[in-house]
Amino acid sequence: MRDIELRQASSTTDVDGATPIHGGTEVVPLIRAGLLKADTLVDIRGVIPRGIDGARIGAGATLAELECDPQVPAALREACKLAASPQLRNMGSVGGNLLQATRCWYWRLDWPCRLHGGDECFARDGEHREHAIIANDFCASAHPSDVAAALLALDATLRTNRRELPIADLYRLPTEDDRRTTTLESGELILELNVPEPEGSVYLKAMERKRWAFPMVGVAAARSSGVTRVALAGVAPIPWLLQGGLDQATPLPRNAYKLDVAKTLVQRAETALNGG
C-alpha cells in the first residue's frame, strides 16, 4: 500500500482520490487490514454537523453523545449504548456507524467473495454461524450496525451533501451487476439525520458476550400513530425492516438458532411497547 497523507479539509470534502475520515474507528482498521486503499485521508470533522437539536442530529455526533441525550428516542439511545466499548463510542460518529463494512471473516480476510467481485459466497458452504438468515442467497454477510436498525425502525431520514432520503434508501442488497450495499455515490457524505419522536421505542440485542459485541441479532421497535415498525440488525446483508413476520427467513444449517433468537426478541420488543 502506498503512503497515506492526512490533511485537513476546509471548504470542500469532495477531493479526487481521497478518502474522508471522521472518528476513524472504521476507516483506520480497514486500511491496516489492506481492505481500503487511500493515498489521501481527508479530515472532515470540521465540515460535518455535530449536535442534537430535537429531531435533528448531526452526522458527526458521537455514539456517546447520543446514548445520554434525553432528546434522542429510547431505541436509538440503547442501540448506541450497546454498540461498542466506551472508547469507540466516544470516537465513532453516527454517520460513520451507518456505513460500517461487514464483519464477515471471508470478506475481512480478503477472500475473492462476491462482495470483493468474485463469483462465490464462501460463507454459505463454509463457516456461517454469525451470518445472515434473510436475503442471504447472493451474499450471506450480516450487517453489524445496531444504530442503523434503530434508525430504520424510527423511520429516520438522512440529508447528504446531494440529496435527502429515507434511511431505508441508503441501503441496497448486493447483486451480480452491483456489489455495493449502500447507495452513496463517490464524494457523497451524510450530513444530518432527522429522527421523528415516536410514541415509544425499544432496542434489544443478543450478543456472544455480555457487552460490546456485534449483534447476533438486534431488534428495534418503534410505535408512531399506532403503527409499529420493527427492524433487525445482524440478520441480513443490510439493516432489515421486518414486514410480514419472519416467515421469509432462510437460515443456513449452522445459524438457524438466529431465527429463534429473532422471534423471541421481536416478541419481547412488542411486549415492551405494549407496557408489558
N, C-alpha and C positions, 0 to 999 in steps of 0.2 A: 504494500500500500504506500502511496506517495505521502510526503509530509503534509500535515494539516496546518493551515494558518487560521488563527482565530482573530476576527476583527469585529469591532463594534458597529452595529447598524445604526444609522441615524434616521434619515427621512424615508428610506426605502428598504424593503426586505426581499424584493424580487431581484436577486443577484444571480447572474448566469453562472451555472456550475456550482452554486453554493448550497449548503445545507443549513437551514435555520436550526437554532438550538435555544431552548429556554431553560428549563431546570436541568436538562442533561441526563435525567435518570433513565431514559430510553435510548437516546442517541449515542451516548458515550459507550454503553455496553455493546451496542451493535457495531460500532467502529472497532472496538477492541477485539470483537469476535471475527472481524473481517467481513461481516454481512452488509455493512454500509460503507461505501467508498465516498470520501469527501476531500476535495482539495482545499476547500474553504468552509469554515463554520461561521455563520453569521449570528451574533448575539442579538436576539430580538426582544429581550426583556424591556428595552426602552420604548418599544412601539406596540406591544400587546397590552390592552387594557387589563388592569388588575384591581378589582374591587367588587364589592357586593352592594347593590342598591335595590332592595326589594327583589323583584323577579329577575333583574338583570345581573349577570355575573360575568365579569371579565375573564377571558380565557386564560389570562396569566395568573389568576388566583390559585393559590396552592391548595392541595387537599386538606392540609392542616387548617387553613383559614375557613374552608367550607364546613369542616366537621364540627366547628364550635360556634358557628354563627346562627342565631335563632331565626334569621330571615330565611334560611335555607330549609326546604322541606325535609322531614324526618328521614325519608328513604335515601336522599342524597347525602345527608349528614352521616348516616350509618354506613353507607357504601364507601364514603371517603375514609371513615374511621377504620374500617376493616380492610382497606385496600393494600396497605403496606406497612412497613416499620415507621416509627416516628421520624427517623432521619429522612426517609424517602418522601413521606407526606409533607415535610417542610420544604423540600426541594421541588417536587413534581407539581406541574401545573395541571389544571383540569383539562385544558385543551390538549396537552401532550398525552394525558392519560387516555383520551378518546382514540388516539392514534397508535396505541401500542401494537407492536407486532406479535404474532402468535408465539406461544411458548412451546409449540410442537418441537420435540427434540430433533426430529429429522430435518426440519427447516433450520433450526438453530445450529445443527452440525453441518449445514450446507450440503445435504444430500440433494441430488438433482430431482427434487419432488415437483409437483405441479405448480406450487407457488414460486418455485425457482425456475419455472419454464420447462420442466421435464414432463414426462408422459405417465408418471406413476405416483399414486399416493401410497407411500411406504407404510404409513400407519395402519391402513386398512387390513393388511395381512401381517403386519408387524406388531409392535407393542403400542396399544391404543387405550390403555386403561383410563387415561385422563382426557381422551379425545371426544369429539362431537358425537351426539346421538340424534341430531336433527340436521337435515340438509347436508349430509356427510358423504354423498355419492361421488362428487368430484374431488373434494378435499375434506379430510376428516379433522382438520385443526379446530381448536376450540378457542373462541375469543376470550381474552383474560380480564376484560375491564368490568369491575363491579360498577364503576361510576357510569359507564355507558348504559348498562342495563337500567340503573335507577333513572337516568335522564330519559330513556326510552319509555319507561312506564309513566313518567311525569309529562310526557308529550312535549318535551322541550324543543325549542328551535334554536338554530345557530345563525350567526352572522359572520361571514368571512369578508375578506377584502374584495370579494367579487359578487357575492350573492347572499340571499337569505334562504334557509331551507330547514325543513323538519329534521330532527336528528336521525329519524329512520332513513332519510335520503342520503345521509352521509356514508352509509354502508351498502355494500353490494356483495352478493355471493360470487366467488371467482368462477370463471368459465374458461372453456378452451381458448376462446379468442381474446379474453381479457382476464388476466390473473390477479388483478387488483381486488382488494377487499374494501376500499373506500372510493368515493367519487371525487376526492380532491384532485385538482389539476396541479401541474407544476407551478410553483410560485403562489399558490393559494393558501392562505393562512386563516385559521379560526381566530376570530377576534372577540366574540361575545356570545353568551348564551342567554336565552330568555326562558325562565323556568316558571310556569304558571303555579300558583299556590293551590294545592289540592285540598279536598275536604279531609283527607287522611292519606298517609302513605307509610310504607314499611319496607325494609330490606333485610332479607335473611340469607345466610351463607353457610354452606357446608365446606369445610376445608380439611386437608390432610393433617394439619396441626392446628392447635387452638387459635393461634393468632398469626397474622402477617403472611398468609399463604395465598396463592392464587385460588380462585374458586373451583372446586369440583363442580358445584352447582351454586349459582346465586339467583335469588328470586326477588324481584322488586314488584311491588303492587301499589297502585295509587288510584284513589277514587275522586272523580270530579263530576259534578252534575249527576250524581247517582250512577255513573258508569265506572267500572273498574278496569284498569289496564294492567296487565301482568307482563313483565319482561324478564328474560333469563340471561345469565352470564354462564360461560363455561360449557354450553351445550351445543353450540353451532359455530361455524366459522366467523359469524358476526353476532352482535347482540341480537337476541331473538324476541320479537313481540309475539306473545302466545295468543293465537286465535284458533278457537275450536278445540282446545284441550291439547293433551299430549299424545293423542292417537297417531299424530303424524311422525312420531319418533321412530327412528330406525337404528337402534343401538347395535354396536358391533359386539362380537362374542364376549369380550372382556370388559366392556363398560356398561353392560345392561343395568348394573347397580345404580347408575346415574338416573335412570328413568324412575326408579323407586324413590330416590332422594328428591328428585324434582317434584314428583306428585305430592310427597309429604310436605315439602316446603311451600308449594303453592297453596295447599290446604291450610297450613298454618298462617300464611300471609293473609289469606282471605278471612280467616277466623279473627285475626288481629284487627283487620279493618272493620269487622262487624262488632268489635268490642268484646270478643270472646277471650 
